[in-house]
Amino acid sequence: MFNLSQNEKKYLYITNYSSDEESLCKMEIKYLFDKPLNDKYLFSNIHINPSRSPFIKKCISMVYVGDAMERIIEQINNDKLTSNKYKVVYINAPHENIGFHEGRRIEFEIGFSILGECEMKKPENIFGITKIGNTWIFGKCESNTSEWLQRNKKPFSYSNALKVNVCRALVNIAVGNNLSCSVVDPCCGIGTVLIEAISMGINIKGYEINSLIGENAKTNLRYFGYEDVITIGDMNNIQNKYDVAIVDLPYGIFTQITADEQLAIMDSTRRIASKMVIVTFEDMKEQIKSVGFHIDDRCSVSKGTFKRYIYICS
């Protein structure tokens, strides 16, 4: 059974990811929770709204833990747990798919033990019950709203652009839990990283040297009702300093850019930011090191036949 220690774990997170994005998900979790994700679930004392992440699906604020469902019911009865307009949901944890009918039976038995009025359609309180190994866990349940999915459709988009969920994860890797840090996207393209950062309330600025692409990015920001934070111009002219830069490095297949120009982008990023999260189409660790960055971490993400490398540098 999962042991609650003196510094008891308060939250259980259930994640999900595709094989192409496993490395990215694990990196995001590491920077959000300061610990590795060894399975598709995680115990933590840190509370993160699951909607911040494209990979966290559920968060249970743990109230009762037991080695059998009956132990959970005993604790509910002993505490005379009361709630109005509540609903109980069984959550299939990784490796624990019990089937539809058994899940509904568990929901009924747990729900029947709670004092108050049950509300199935529009509950004000949702309780989650799940089983990790031999341990049953019950508590308040938060679900990922996945509102970022609505931003897959925008006025301007390009086939080579990073997917919305990847951009969201990159922002989380860049800032961790320091939502007040200053962020810059010096090659912002159509603005997907900017949009995801702004949706999380993060202070971010964008720069785009191509005026047509920059205007399209501004249109995308307006479409979602966000403030224009884009400067159309050369990032080499940036004078401000930022805590972290997120760089989707332009690549020769899609953009007319030389290896020297790529190196210049990294060199300028070193000047304007203390930390860099950079996405490349090839292994560029030697180039990154050559401009004075130290590579702290790395992961990868695939999109079709393309593999992108992600480096976290300081």
N, C-alpha and C positions, 0 to 999 in steps of 0.2 A: 504493500500500500504506500502511496505517496505520503511522506512524513512532513507534517507542518512543524518547522523548527521555531526557535525563538523569533527569528526574523522571517516569519511565515510568508509564503508566497501568496499574494493577494489576487493575482489575475492569471487566467488561463487563456491563451490565444491559440486559435485554430487557423492555420494558413493553407494556401493551395497555390500551386504553380505548375507550369508546364516544364518539360525537360529542358526546353530551350532557354527558359528563364530561371532555372533553379539557382544558378550561380548568382544572378542578380538579386533574387529574393533573399538568399542567405546573407548577402552583403548588406542589403537594406536592414534586415533584422538586427544584424550585428551593430549597426550604427544607431539604431533606434533604442536598442535594449542593452547594449554593451555586453552581449553574450552571444555565443553561437546558436544557430538553429540546427539541431541534430536530427530532428524529425519534422513532421508537419504540424507540430504543436510546441508551445513554449510556456513555461511558468515564469512569472516575473513579479517584482514589487512595483514596477513602473506602469503607470496607466497611459496608454496611447489610444486615442480614438481610432477604432479600426478603419474608419473611412479615410484616414490619412494615407493608408498604404493600399496599393493595388493587390497585395497578396494576403493581407490579414482578412479573414472572412468573419470570424466571431471573436468576441471577448466576453468571458464570464468573470464577473467580480465574485470571487469565491466566498460563499457563506458557510456551506456545510460540505464536509468530506467524510466518506465512509467506505468500508470494504464491501458493502452490499447496498442495494437500493433501499432495503428495509432500515438500514442505519440512517439514511437520509430522512426517511419518513419519520423515524423516531425523533430526530432532532427538530424537524418541523413541528411535530406534535408537542414536544416538550417546551418549545419556545412560543407555541401558539402563534405561529407566523400568520400575519394578517395582511391582506392587500386588496385594494379595490380595482376592478376592471383589469384583472391580470390574465396572463396566458402563460402556459408552460410549453416549451418546445424541447424535444429531444434532439440533440446535436450529434450526428455521427462523427466521432473523432477518427483520425487516421487509423486504419487497420481494425475498426470496430463497427462495420456496417451491419446493423442488426435487422434491417428490413422495416418496411412501412408499418405493418400491423403491430409488430412488437414495440416500435417507437410510439405509436398512438396509445398502446396499453400503458406504457410507462408514464406518458404525459398525463393520462387520466388518473392513475394512482397517485402521482405526485400532486397534481392539481386538486384532487379530492381532499387532500390533507391540509391544504391552505385555507384559512378562514377568510371569507370575503366573497366578493362578486367576481365570477369569471366572465371574461369578455373575449371572444374568439376573433371578431372581425376588426375592431379598433381598440386594442388593449392599450392601457396607459403604462402598464408594467409588464415586462416580459422576463420570465425566469427560464434559465437554461439548465438542462440536466444532461450529463454525458458520462462516459466511462473511458478512462485512460488506463489500459492494462487491467489491473484488479481494483482500481480506485474509482469510486463514483464521486462526481463533483456537481454541486448545485449552487446557483447564484443568479444575480441579475445578469441579463444577457444583452449585449450590444451587437448589432449586425453592421457590416459594411454597406453603406447605401449605394456604393459604386456610382456616385453622381458624376465622376470623371468620365464615365463611358459616354455621356452626352456630348463631351467635347471631342469625341472622335470625328464628329462632323462639324466642319467649319468652312468659311468661304474659300479659303486657300489652303491647299495641302499638296505635298509632293511625295512621290513614291519612295524616295530615299530618306525621307524625314524619320526621325525617331518616333516610335509609337507613343501614345499618350501615357500608357502605364509605365513604360520605360522612363519617360521624362519625370513622371511623378516619383518613381523610385530613386532616380538620380538626385532629385531635390532633397529627398529624405536622407540619402547618403551624405550629401554635401553639408546639410545643416544639423543632422541628428536631432537633438531636442532643444537646440538653441535657435528658436524661431525668431529671435530678435537680431540675428547676425545679418550683416550686409552681404548681398550676393550680386554677382555680375555674370551675364551671359554675353561675352564679347563677340560671338559669331551667332547671333540669335536666330537666323534663318526666318522661318515663318512664325516663330514665337511660342512653340509648344512648351518649352521649359519655362518661359516667362509666365504663361497662362497657368500652369500647374503650381508654380511657386506663389503667384498672386492669390490663387484660390485657397491657399493655406495661410494667407496673411503674412507672407514673407516679403521683406524689403529687397526687391531685386530691380536691377537696371539692365537694359539690353542695348547692344550695338550691332549694326548691320551695315557693311560697306556697300552692298548692292542696293541701290535706291529703290528699284522695282520690288525686290524681295522685302525690303524694309517697309515699304508702303503696304504690301500685302499683309505683313505681320501686324501692322497698326490696325488694319481692317479686322483681322482676327480678334485682336484685343477688344475693339469696339463692339464686335458681334456678341461677346460675352459680357459686355458692360464693364470692362476693366479700364483703368486709367492707362493712358499712353505713357509707357516708361522706356520707349525706344528712341535712341539717337541714331540717325542715319549718318554714318561716318566711319573713318578708319579707327580701329581699336588702338593703334599705335599713338593716337592723340589723346587717349584717356589720361586724365590727370589725377582722378580720385583713386583712393586705395579701398579695397574691399576685403572682407574676411575670407571669402571663398569665391572662386570662379568655376562655372560649369561650361565646359568647352566641348561642343560637338565639332571636331576638327574637320574642316572642308577637305574633301578627297578628290583626287584627280579624275576619277571615273565620271563624277557628276559636275565638278566645278573646275574651271581652268586655274589650277594652282600648282606651284612647283614645290619640291621638297624644301627649298630654302624659305619659301613663303610660309609653309607649315611650321618650320622651325622658328620663324619670326613671330608667329602667333603665340607659340609656347613661351618664347623669350619675353614678349610683352606681357603675357599673363603672369609670369614670374614677377614682373615689376609692379603689377597693379593688385595682386592678390596674395594673401598669406598661404592659401590652400587652393588646390586645383583638383577638380574631378573632370577628367578628360576622356572622351570617347574617340577611338580611332578604328580604322578599317584594317590595320595591320599592327604587328608587334612593333611598338615604337619606344620601348623602354630606354634604349640607349640615347635616342634623341631627347627624351624627357629629362634624363639625367644630365645631358650636356648643357642644358640651360639653367641648371642649378636646383632642380626639384629632386626631392627624395621620394621614391615610390613606397608608400606605406602599405598599400593593399591593392589588389587587382581582382577583377572578375571578368566575365564575358556574357554576351547575350547574342542570340542568333535571330536573324530575320530572313526567312527563305534560305537562299544559298549563301547569304552574307553572315559573317561572324564579326561582331564588334567587340573590341577590347576596351575595358573600362579600368582606368588607373586612378587611384586616390593618392594625391601627392601633397607634400608640404615642403 
